Amino acid sequence: MFKFVGELRHTSVEGMDGFIRHLFTHSTCSRVAADLTETEYMDSTCLGLLAMLARVSISHNKGKPSLFCTNANMLLLLKSMCLDQVFHFVEARIEDVPMRGVSEAANPDAQAEMIYQAHKELSALSEENRKLFQPVVELMEKEREGK
């Protein structure tokens, strides 16, 4: 269970991309869910990480993850990014479950890679998202080539 609380930006989810990959390759995880009942805001990187979570779950034959959300504004945002295509939305609260946080030493290169991959994930969900995020992805690709 991933529980997201408050206003989330790329700086608050460092290491999540690696944790998602690790979760499905090095554990016996059978199902995954995201609890957004206490989420107020997510930037595009966080939304892209949700898309990654769903894609990895589906690609490892775990099915679509469940996404719990009761905030009408968040639901509107999630649906506008086509996340309802890759998650089972549950518009209800769930019992609080003790969660283990994701932490990793801050690494600017790893953070840049996470932001890049998250935006690619969002772009892949729909043509509208591709149009919206393709300039960001292309700019990041140019920056990567310049290194």
NORRAZI-V160113 format. One record per backbone hydrogen bond with DSSP energy under -0.5 kcal/mol. NH is the residue of the N-H (numbers start at 0). CO is the residue of the C=O. If there is no record, write none. Layout:
nh: (NH | NH)
co: (CO | CO)
This chain:
nh: (1 | 2 | 3 | 3 | 5 | 7 | 7 | 11 | 12 | 15 | 18 | 19 | 20 | 21 | 22 | 23 | 24 | 25 | 28 | 33 | 34 | 35 | 35 | 37 | 38 | 39 | 40 | 42 | 46 | 47 | 48 | 49 | 50 | 51 | 52 | 53 | 54 | 55 | 56 | 57 | 58 | 59 | 60 | 61 | 62 | 64 | 65 | 66 | 67 | 68 | 68 | 71 | 74 | 75 | 76 | 77 | 78 | 79 | 80 | 81 | 82 | 84 | 85 | 86 | 87 | 88 | 89 | 90 | 91 | 100 | 102 | 110 | 111 | 112 | 113 | 114 | 115 | 116 | 117 | 118 | 119 | 120 | 121 | 122 | 123 | 124 | 124 | 125 | 125 | 129 | 130 | 131 | 132 | 133 | 136 | 137 | 138 | 139 | 140 | 141 | 142 | 143 | 144 | 145 | 146)
co: (32 | 0 | 1 | 34 | 37 | 5 | 40 | 8 | 9 | 12 | 14 | 15 | 16 | 17 | 18 | 19 | 20 | 21 | 22 | 65 | 1 | 33 | 67 | 3 | 35 | 5 | 5 | 7 | 42 | 43 | 44 | 45 | 46 | 47 | 48 | 49 | 50 | 51 | 52 | 53 | 54 | 55 | 57 | 56 | 56 | 85 | 31 | 87 | 33 | 66 | 89 | 69 | 70 | 71 | 72 | 73 | 74 | 75 | 76 | 78 | 77 | 81 | 82 | 82 | 64 | 86 | 66 | 88 | 89 | 98 | 100 | 106 | 107 | 108 | 109 | 110 | 111 | 112 | 113 | 114 | 115 | 116 | 117 | 118 | 119 | 120 | 121 | 121 | 122 | 125 | 126 | 127 | 128 | 129 | 132 | 133 | 134 | 135 | 136 | 137 | 138 | 139 | 140 | 141 | 143)
